[in-house]
Amino acid sequence: MRHFIISTSDRLHLIMRRVAVFAVCVMFLTVVVQIIARYVFSSPPVWTEDVARYAMVWTGLLGATLSFKTRSDAVLMDSVFPKRPNYLGYLADVIQSAAVLIFVLPVVYFCFIGLRGGFAKGYLARQSGLTADTLGIPMVWISVAVPLSMIIILIHLFARWAGDDVLDETGAQLD
């Protein structure tokens, strides 16, 4: 089970890195199209701003999963407490995990369940009824980045507790 959790986390990390890079490229290209169309042709397409904004949302949320996996997120406890196997290291990991769970679990819950219960009033259900004006697509395709990134962060957290070590690009363990 331990190997399954860690390998799932590693595979998700690689996939999300590719998707995040693709989203950055889409954002960059749409901004370039908008700049060229605005200043060269004096007529920017209306859809470029929305595509760039939605790509930025996906990039930011997926980037959060990437930084969480590689432990490059802003964590103060790493500089205050010693690393594991010291008991203070375990305490720091427990505190950090509790903070992650306190933030992530309600977000995931309310993405699917509404304030009064029921799937019909959850965040994703409400977004599925809305349409992006300039693109004509349901907003749920943009909004699904929120629960997706939170669930991936949960998987990365489980992998940490299963013994996942952070490796750099060469495969060497990072401290």
C-alpha positions as CSV (number, residue, x, y, z in Angstrom):
1,M,0.0,0.0,0.0
2,R,2.9,2.4,0.9
3,H,4.5,1.9,-2.5
4,F,1.1,2.4,-4.3
5,I,0.5,5.8,-2.5
6,I,4.0,7.1,-3.2
7,S,4.0,6.0,-6.9
8,T,0.5,7.5,-7.4
9,S,1.8,10.7,-5.9
10,D,4.9,10.7,-8.1
11,R,2.8,10.0,-11.3
12,L,0.3,12.7,-10.4
13,H,3.2,15.1,-9.9
14,L,4.6,14.4,-13.3
15,I,1.3,14.7,-15.0
16,M,0.4,17.9,-13.2
17,R,3.7,19.4,-14.1
18,R,3.0,18.8,-17.8
19,V,-0.5,20.2,-17.5
20,A,0.8,23.3,-15.6
21,V,3.4,23.9,-18.2
22,F,0.8,23.6,-20.9
23,A,-1.4,26.1,-19.0
24,V,1.4,28.6,-18.8
25,C,2.0,28.2,-22.5
26,V,-1.7,28.8,-23.2
27,M,-1.7,31.8,-21.0
28,F,1.4,33.2,-22.7
29,L,0.1,32.6,-26.2
30,T,-3.3,34.2,-25.6
31,V,-1.7,37.2,-24.0
32,V,0.7,37.6,-27.0
33,V,-2.3,37.2,-29.4
34,Q,-4.2,39.9,-27.4
35,I,-1.2,42.3,-27.4
36,I,-0.6,41.9,-31.1
37,A,-4.3,42.2,-31.9
38,R,-4.7,45.2,-29.7
39,Y,-1.6,47.2,-30.8
40,V,-1.2,46.1,-34.3
41,F,-4.8,45.6,-35.5
42,S,-6.6,47.7,-32.9
43,S,-9.1,44.9,-32.4
44,P,-8.3,42.3,-29.7
45,P,-10.5,39.2,-29.6
46,V,-12.8,39.2,-26.6
47,W,-12.0,35.5,-25.7
48,T,-8.2,36.0,-25.1
49,E,-8.6,37.7,-21.8
50,D,-10.8,35.0,-20.4
51,V,-8.6,32.1,-21.7
52,A,-5.5,33.8,-20.2
53,R,-7.3,34.2,-16.9
54,Y,-8.6,30.6,-16.7
55,A,-5.1,29.3,-17.7
56,M,-3.7,31.4,-14.9
57,V,-6.1,29.8,-12.4
58,W,-5.2,26.3,-13.5
59,T,-1.5,27.2,-13.4
60,G,-1.7,28.6,-9.9
61,L,-3.6,25.7,-8.5
62,L,-1.5,23.1,-10.1
63,G,1.6,25.0,-9.2
64,A,0.4,24.7,-5.6
65,T,0.3,20.9,-5.9
66,L,3.8,20.9,-7.4
67,S,5.3,23.1,-4.7
68,F,3.6,21.0,-2.0
69,K,5.0,17.8,-3.5
70,T,8.6,19.1,-3.7
71,R,8.3,20.8,-0.3
72,S,9.2,24.1,-1.9
73,D,6.1,25.8,-0.4
74,A,6.5,28.4,2.3
75,V,6.9,26.4,5.5
76,L,8.3,28.2,8.6
77,M,8.4,25.0,10.7
78,D,11.4,23.6,8.7
79,S,13.6,26.4,10.0
80,V,12.3,26.2,13.6
81,F,12.1,22.5,14.4
82,P,14.7,19.8,13.7
83,K,14.0,17.2,11.1
84,R,12.7,13.7,11.8
85,P,13.5,11.3,13.5
86,N,13.7,13.8,16.3
87,Y,10.3,14.0,18.1
88,L,10.1,17.7,17.5
89,G,10.4,16.9,13.8
90,Y,7.4,14.6,14.1
91,L,5.5,17.3,16.0
92,A,6.3,19.8,13.2
93,D,5.0,17.4,10.6
94,V,1.8,16.7,12.6
95,I,1.2,20.4,13.0
96,Q,1.8,21.1,9.3
97,S,-0.4,18.1,8.3
98,A,-3.2,19.3,10.6
99,A,-3.0,22.8,9.0
100,V,-3.2,21.3,5.5
101,L,-6.2,19.1,6.5
102,I,-8.0,22.0,8.2
103,F,-7.7,24.0,4.9
104,V,-8.1,21.3,2.3
105,L,-10.9,19.1,3.7
106,P,-13.6,21.8,3.9
107,V,-12.7,23.0,0.4
108,V,-13.1,19.5,-1.0
109,Y,-16.3,18.9,0.9
110,F,-18.0,22.1,-0.2
111,C,-16.9,21.6,-3.8
112,F,-19.3,18.6,-3.8
113,I,-21.8,19.3,-1.0
114,G,-23.7,22.5,-0.4
115,L,-24.1,24.4,2.9
116,R,-27.4,22.6,3.7
117,G,-26.3,19.2,2.4
118,G,-27.0,17.7,-1.0
119,F,-25.0,17.6,-4.1
120,A,-27.2,20.0,-6.0
121,K,-25.9,23.1,-4.1
122,G,-22.2,22.3,-4.0
123,Y,-19.6,24.6,-5.7
124,L,-19.2,22.4,-8.8
125,A,-23.0,22.0,-9.2
126,R,-23.5,25.7,-9.0
127,Q,-20.7,26.3,-11.5
128,S,-22.1,23.8,-13.9
129,G,-25.2,26.0,-14.3
130,L,-23.1,29.0,-15.4
131,T,-21.5,29.6,-18.8
132,A,-18.4,31.5,-19.7
133,D,-19.8,34.3,-21.8
134,T,-17.0,34.7,-24.3
135,L,-16.2,31.0,-24.6
136,G,-19.6,29.5,-24.3
137,I,-18.4,26.6,-22.1
138,P,-19.7,25.6,-18.7
139,M,-17.8,27.2,-15.9
140,V,-17.4,23.8,-14.2
141,W,-14.5,23.1,-16.6
142,I,-12.6,26.0,-15.1
143,S,-13.8,25.4,-11.5
144,V,-12.9,21.8,-11.4
145,A,-9.2,22.9,-10.9
146,V,-10.1,23.7,-7.3
147,P,-11.1,20.2,-6.0
148,L,-8.6,18.5,-8.3
149,S,-5.7,20.4,-6.9
150,M,-6.9,19.9,-3.3
151,I,-7.3,16.2,-3.8
152,I,-3.9,16.0,-5.3
153,I,-2.4,17.8,-2.3
154,L,-4.2,15.3,0.0
155,I,-2.6,12.4,-2.0
156,H,0.8,14.1,-1.7
157,L,0.3,14.5,2.1
158,F,-0.6,10.8,2.4
159,A,2.6,10.0,0.4
160,R,4.7,12.1,2.8
161,W,3.4,10.1,5.8
162,A,4.0,6.9,3.8
163,G,7.7,7.8,3.6
164,D,8.0,9.8,0.4
165,D,11.4,11.4,0.1
166,V,11.8,14.5,-2.0
167,L,14.2,14.0,-4.9
168,D,15.8,16.6,-7.2
169,E,16.0,16.2,-11.0
170,T,19.0,14.0,-10.7
171,G,17.3,11.6,-8.3
172,A,19.4,12.7,-5.3
173,Q,17.5,13.1,-2.0
174,L,16.9,16.7,-0.9
175,D,16.9,17.7,2.8
